Amino acid sequence: MADEAPPLAAQRLVERVTEFTEEDLHSLCEATSAAIIDGGGFGWVNPPGIMALETYFRGVLLVPERELFIARLDGLVVGSAHLVRPPRNNEAQGHAAQLMHAYIAPYARGHGLARMLTIAVEDRARELGYHVLNLDVRETQEAAIRLYETLGFERWGVHPDYAFVRGQAVRGFFYSKRLRRPGTRRAQNGA
Ligand SMILES: CC(C)(COP(=O)(O)OP(=O)(O)OC[C@H]1O[C@@H](n2cnc3c(N)ncnc32)[C@H](O)[C@@H]1OP(=O)(O)O)[C@@H](O)C(=O)NCCC(=O)NCCS
């Protein structure tokens, strides 16, 4: 019998986006919908529909304090995450950025993309000069909790009524990671 060719490793890519092709926007919205249906974890409980998601993601690109990162598997957009910078009026917390709304569509999980996405956001926050990266998760997001803890995020708080999902209160865990020592160059809100 002829030797079978070994399966090709899926091609993985994480990048920051500042504009969308129609195709990418569509696959991003499909991925988001699939992740929401699977259990969400980034605000929506029910998928709002592809048109509403397209409007939402076009809006995200217009928000000055937000940067959008996408994950691709074999070229297809399968997940995303936001890096959120503090507003300019929040001088006291000008050292801390936030990682939000991170997910990978169920059909693309287990390829290491969430790890790549988190590291890309972290690297960008560090590059922008932030000292700290904050994030929060529902207690039910076990995979995310494991991911963030293995990447060195420290849990510093628990919110008992963090979210309400189908009438049930769900606790939330708050995490923080120090990106650079205090006293080193401070972020100038992305400048
Ligand atoms: C959490 C999530 C983003 C992980 O996506 P993923 O691309 O499958 O994750 P990766 O393949 O990069 O795995 C990275 C690490 O996550 C953890 N992890 C991933 N899937 C896991 C699972 N099913 N159970 C436990 N840990 C898991 C592991 O620590 C893993 O590292 P390892 O492979 O070295 O053990 C994905 O499950 C998801 O979108 N969940 C719903 C939304 C969510 O929780 N978002 C985060 C907070 S808003």
Ligand as a Chemical Component Dictionary entry (heavy atoms), coordinates in Angstrom:
data_LIG
# 
_chem_comp.id                   LIG 
_chem_comp.type                 NON-POLYMER 
_chem_comp.pdbx_formal_charge   0 
_chem_comp.three_letter_code    LIG 
# 
loop_
_chem_comp_atom.comp_id 
_chem_comp_atom.atom_id 
_chem_comp_atom.alt_atom_id 
_chem_comp_atom.type_symbol 
_chem_comp_atom.charge 
_chem_comp_atom.model_Cartn_x 
_chem_comp_atom.model_Cartn_y 
_chem_comp_atom.model_Cartn_z 
_chem_comp_atom.pdbx_ordinal 
LIG C1  C1  C 0 -11.082 30.187 25.312 1  
LIG C2  C2  C 0 -10.911 30.029 23.794 2  
LIG C3  C3  C 0 -10.690 31.408 23.211 3  
LIG C4  C4  C 0 -9.733  29.100 23.527 4  
LIG O1  O1  O 0 -9.550  29.019 22.106 5  
LIG P1  P1  P 0 -8.540  27.972 21.413 6  
LIG O2  O2  O 0 -8.057  28.592 20.144 7  
LIG O3  O3  O 0 -9.177  26.650 21.325 8  
LIG O4  O4  O 0 -7.356  27.901 22.477 9  
LIG P2  P2  P 0 -5.873  27.410 22.163 10 
LIG O5  O5  O 0 -5.891  26.283 21.198 11 
LIG O6  O6  O 0 -5.030  28.588 21.851 12 
LIG O7  O7  O 0 -5.439  26.822 23.576 13 
LIG C5  C5  C 0 -4.682  27.606 24.454 14 
LIG C6  C6  C 0 -4.865  27.113 25.880 15 
LIG O8  O8  O 0 -6.212  27.312 26.307 16 
LIG C7  C7  C 0 -6.545  26.290 27.252 17 
LIG N1  N1  N 0 -7.627  25.507 26.667 18 
LIG C8  C8  C 0 -8.080  25.548 25.378 19 
LIG N2  N2  N 0 -9.130  24.732 25.243 20 
LIG C9  C9  C 0 -9.340  24.164 26.447 21 
LIG C10 C10 C 0 -10.293 23.260 26.968 22 
LIG N3  N3  N 0 -11.261 22.736 26.189 23 
LIG N4  N4  N 0 -10.230 22.928 28.278 24 
LIG C11 C11 C 0 -9.282  23.448 29.088 25 
LIG N5  N5  N 0 -8.342  24.326 28.650 26 
LIG C12 C12 C 0 -8.386  24.666 27.364 27 
LIG C13 C13 C 0 -5.312  25.451 27.420 28 
LIG O9  O9  O 0 -4.548  26.032 28.476 29 
LIG C14 C14 C 0 -4.605  25.648 26.098 30 
LIG O10 O10 O 0 -3.239  25.424 26.184 31 
LIG P3  P3  P 0 -2.638  23.947 25.880 32 
LIG O11 O11 O 0 -3.145  23.583 24.523 33 
LIG O12 O12 O 0 -1.161  24.182 25.942 34 
LIG O13 O13 O 0 -3.183  23.078 26.973 35 
LIG C15 C15 C 0 -12.182 29.400 23.169 36 
LIG O14 O14 O 0 -12.488 28.199 23.835 37 
LIG C16 C16 C 0 -13.402 30.307 23.209 38 
LIG O15 O15 O 0 -13.590 31.129 22.326 39 
LIG N6  N6  N 0 -14.244 30.184 24.264 40 
LIG C17 C17 C 0 -15.470 30.989 24.386 41 
LIG C18 C18 C 0 -15.227 32.476 24.582 42 
LIG C19 C19 C 0 -14.294 32.811 25.718 43 
LIG O16 O16 O 0 -14.230 32.137 26.735 44 
LIG N7  N7  N 0 -13.542 33.910 25.551 45 
LIG C20 C20 C 0 -12.574 34.396 26.517 46 
LIG C21 C21 C 0 -13.063 35.368 27.495 47 
LIG S1  S1  S 0 -14.033 36.692 26.878 48 
# 
loop_
_chem_comp_bond.comp_id 
_chem_comp_bond.atom_id_1 
_chem_comp_bond.atom_id_2 
_chem_comp_bond.value_order 
_chem_comp_bond.pdbx_ordinal 
LIG C1  C2  SING 1  
LIG C2  C3  SING 2  
LIG C2  C4  SING 3  
LIG C2  C15 SING 4  
LIG C4  O1  SING 5  
LIG O1  P1  SING 6  
LIG P1  O2  DOUB 7  
LIG P1  O3  SING 8  
LIG P1  O4  SING 9  
LIG O4  P2  SING 10 
LIG P2  O5  DOUB 11 
LIG P2  O6  SING 12 
LIG P2  O7  SING 13 
LIG O7  C5  SING 14 
LIG C5  C6  SING 15 
LIG C6  O8  SING 16 
LIG C6  C14 SING 17 
LIG O8  C7  SING 18 
LIG C7  N1  SING 19 
LIG C7  C13 SING 20 
LIG N1  C8  SING 21 
LIG N1  C12 SING 22 
LIG C8  N2  DOUB 23 
LIG N2  C9  SING 24 
LIG C9  C10 SING 25 
LIG C9  C12 DOUB 26 
LIG C10 N3  SING 27 
LIG C10 N4  DOUB 28 
LIG N4  C11 SING 29 
LIG C11 N5  DOUB 30 
LIG N5  C12 SING 31 
LIG C13 O9  SING 32 
LIG C13 C14 SING 33 
LIG C14 O10 SING 34 
LIG O10 P3  SING 35 
LIG P3  O11 DOUB 36 
LIG P3  O12 SING 37 
LIG P3  O13 SING 38 
LIG C15 O14 SING 39 
LIG C15 C16 SING 40 
LIG C16 O15 DOUB 41 
LIG C16 N6  SING 42 
LIG N6  C17 SING 43 
LIG C17 C18 SING 44 
LIG C18 C19 SING 45 
LIG C19 O16 DOUB 46 
LIG C19 N7  SING 47 
LIG N7  C20 SING 48 
LIG C20 C21 SING 49 
LIG C21 S1  SING 50 
# 
